[in-house]
Every structure is written in C-alpha cells, then in structure tokens.
Amino acid sequence: MPMLRDPSVKYSAFPQVPLANREWPGRVTTSAPIWLSTDMRDGNQSLIDPMDAEKKARFFDLLVRCGFKEIEVGFPSAGATEFDFISGLVKNGRIPDDVTPQVLTQSRADLIRTSFDSLEGAKTAIVHVYNAVSPAWRKIVFGMDMADIKQIAIEGAKQLRDNAARLPGTDWRFEYSPETFSTAELDFSIACCEAVMDILQPTADKPIILNLPATVEASTANIYADQIEYFCKNLPNRDRAIISLHTHNDRGTGVAAAELGLLAGADRVEGCLFGNGERTGNTCLVTIALNMYTQGVDPQLDFSNIDEVIQTVEYCNQLPVHPRHPYGGELVYTAFSGSHQDAIKKGFAARERQNDERWEVPYLPIDPADLGRSYEAVIRVNSQSGKGGVAWVLEQDKGLKLPKKMQASFSHVVQALADQTSRELGAEDIWHAFEGQYLTTSGKRFQLVDWSETHSGADRIFAGKLTIDGTPRSVSGRGNGLMSSVIAALSESGGPVMDIVDYSEHAIGQGSNVQAAAYVECRTADGKSLFGCGLDTDVATASVRAILSAANGA
C-alpha cells in the first residue's frame, strides 16, 4: 500500500502543552545530571540473544569503570537467570559501595516482592515500579478507567513501603514511572505520582525518583521539554522528588529530548551506551555526556578509552556500533573530502602555534585524543580527497612536510591512483606512490653514485659520479651554490635546463641519526614546473638527491 497523500486522515498532530511563560529555552546546562545506565535491563531485553551471566558481569564492570553510580541491573521477576545474576552481584560483593543497583518491576505484589528479594543484603538499592497511564493503554491494553490505573500505582507504592519494612538491612530507595508519560494527560500523570508520594512519604533528604518516560517518542523534543517543565511546576512537593528522564528514539530525537528535558528541570537521565534499546533505541548516554563535555561541562563519566567501551558493548550486545555514531563511530573523526582535509590540516598546524589548550580545529568538535583515539585516521584518502589529505597522511606516517605547491602536484598522482583502483588508499599506498614519483631511482634517467664539492673563489664546484641513461659518468658543474652547481652539471651532461624556484628542508625525527628531507621546485626553459624530494642523513646529499629527483621528472 503506498504512502497516503493526506496522512492527516490517519495520523493526528501531537497537541501543544498549555505552558505559559516557559523557561527552559533560556537555560544553559552547567552541571552533569544523575546518570542511570539501563543497558542491562532495557538494553538487554531488546537483544535478539539476551546477555548471559558472563556478558552481564562484563558489562556491569564496564559501567563501573565509566563512572556510573546508578545501574539498572535487571528485571529479577523475569526468571531465575535474572534473579540469580542480580542476587549474585550482592552476595559476591561485586557492587562497589558508591554504586547503587536498581531493578525494575511491574506494579504487582508478587513481582515486587521478588524484586526486593533479589537485592536483599545490598548496602543501598533502588526498586523501580511502573504502570502505564496513557489513554491508548487504558483503553486498548487494560480496559480500565483513570481511577483503576491510579489504584494500580497506589497498590504498587504500598508494596514498596511494606517490602522495605520487611527487609530493613538495606537502605531502600524508590522509583515510580507513570509509564507512557509522553502520550498521557499531564495532570493525570501528576495525580498518579502525587498518590504514590502520599503513600511513600519522601523527604527532601530522601527523595523519590519520578521517572517520566517518552516510552514511544511521539512529538518534537521541544514538546517533551514543555511536558517536563509543566510537570515540575505543578507537582506538589517538588523538592521531595528527583525528576528522571527516559527517552526513546522513535523520531530520531531521543538525545535532543533528554537534553531539553534537563533544561526544563529534570535531574536525572536514564539511557544506554550508544543508544541500544527497543525499536529505535533508548537515548545514547555517550552522546549526551560528550555533548556536555564539548561545552566545557564535566559529565562525571569517563570515556577516555572509547574503543574499549565500544569493544565491550559490541561483544555483550552482539550489535555493531555504527561507524558514523557520534563520538564513538570508527569514521566520525575521519575526513575524506579534500576541503575538509585541508581545513583540518590547517587547524592542527594552528594548534601547534597557539599558547593555550583551547580546542579549535575545523570539523572536529572534540579532540579525538581525549577519547583515546590517535590522529592517524583523522584524514583518509580516496577519490574525493585533495592535496591537504595526501600531505597529512605523509606527515603523520613518514614525517614529511611537503611544500604547498608540491602537495598540489603530488595530489594529482594520488588522484589518478584512486581513480584507477576505485578504493580508499592507505598510508602504504600513498607512500609507494611518493617513492615511485620522487625517491626511487631504479629505471630513472639520473642516479646518484657519489659526489663531492670544492670551492673556487665565490663559486662552488660539484663533482659527481652519476649513472645517466644506464651509463656511469663523471660530471661537474659550477655555480654560486651547491644546488646551482648540480643543475649546471646536469645541463652540461644532456640533462634538462632548469632554474630553482623554491627550496625547503627539515629534519625527520629526533636524535643523532635524524634524517633530512629536502624539497625543490624547478622550472624548465619552457616554463614547466618540476618537483623533487631527497632523503638522506646528510642534508647536503638530500638536496642533491632532490635536484636529481626533479630532473627525473622531466
């Protein structure tokens, strides 16, 4: 069936929130929220093959290393596997003192009791009860009215209270979710939460967590922010509640909704690493945290080794992290486009000259090194690349700093190779092309065997042993400098007549065995530009090789 030309006959626009004088658009995030990872529960239930105990233990350890202080470890009433894993964390002392485990349960007496039992003996723990409250669930799923739904929430709260009293050895904390909050009537969600608070009697010192899920993302992120601000402004005893966000990504804006929800007054964010979860996933905690980081806010999470995080997540979830995923993807710091490469290359060059740590590199919103990434893959070369990208690869891989005009000339060689192979070119491909163009003398017209230099007044005399067209020959030339005398020797030996237009040199590496790189641009009598490069431990020999390299290009 084709898409409808008039989708309004089937789908309705989401209603606006009656919020006067909204404040969130003018606010700025200045500190990290409370983070809760739900990878081991919400993320796990979305997997084709849920994690076994070994994978869950590995994931738990990763979350602890990353700095999460609240971790939803599972759904203990789902079965013995979940229950045994969770109780094992407690009994085996796997939970650090500063980490609070959380479990989720529906608002049913038997399930709530099982959930408490799974965490018996923990120093502190959160039991999270939920029931769906929106019209579609009331009408279609449950066949109940508002009073019935509210009573489910009340009964769940009573079970939380009574089970906490039954097991006083743990510092129990409570979380309640009016599930499907984002598609429910705001005042009804507030009424359900208020009823739960009346039973549990939270205080400002020991607040309840009220989680407001966008169970199915059904509106733009700004409307979700309006919902959060309305809720915060109209909830009685707001100071006795931690407002938590649990956004999904059905419209592709789960991260934006959570960020705007924080501006709207929320205190806490639930989500998964790299956005795993049912359907299109939960909000990505890595993205939100590093978005804050790039704005100068410490997210209180550590992703200094992003590749280790990715490897563990991919192993445990058996799902790949997309190569374009923000901050973590394999290609997110990589430029193929020539104009992008040139801007990045100039950004790094400017950074070497600046006197502070302020990060300002075009196309790179974050320093890859902060996440444990090297700069080697920042620029990669294919048929879309330009001179800046080619020069960057040679500099990073071989330490060569090609002059600008030589970059442009050599980029044509690389472009032709990329077109010929129809693939990305690696550093070795580019190096072999550079060697063949400028450094390799085998099969070339001029090959250096040996040379010496003498002085005659103001002139310098070059005396060289060369192989010219396969024949060993002794040549000599006079000039006002070494390079002009080499050019004179070539001209007198049947080589091209050239003038030097530009010359530069630099050291490669450091230490006593440092190598010199010399670059030369020459112009022939008919106006053709020739470029050459020479490498040697002796800078003078490197410059001689550079002249011969340019002559071979003729």
Buried (B, 14 or more C-beta within 10 A) or exposed (E): EEEEEEEEEEEEEEEEBEBEEBEBEEBEBEEBBBBBBBBBBBBBBBBEEBBEEEBBBEBBEBBBBBBBBBBBBBBBBBEEBBBBBBBBBBEEEBBEEEBBBBBBBBBBEEBBBBBBBBBBEBBBBBBBBBBBBBEEBBEEEEEBEBEEBBBBBBBBBBBBBEBBEEBEEBEBBBBBBBBBBBBBEBEBBBBBBBBBBEBBEBEEEEBBBBBBBBBBBBBBBBBBBBBBBBBBBBBEBBEBBBBBBBBBBBBEBBBBBBBBBBBBBBBBBBBBBBBBBBEBBBBBBBBBBBBBBEEEBEBBBEBEBBEBBBEBBEBBBEBEBBEEBBBBBBEBBBBBBBBBBBBBBEBBEEBEEEEEEEEEBBBBBBBBEBBEBEBEBBBBBBBBBBBBBBBBBBBBBBBBBBBEBBBBBBBEBBBEBBEEEEEBBEBEBBBBBBEBBBBBBEEBBBBBEEBEBEEEEEBBBBBBBBBBEEEEBEBBBBBEBBBBBBBBBBBEBEBBBBEBEBBBBEEBEEEEEEBBBBBBBBBBEEEEBBBBBBBBEEBBBBBBBBBBBBBBBB
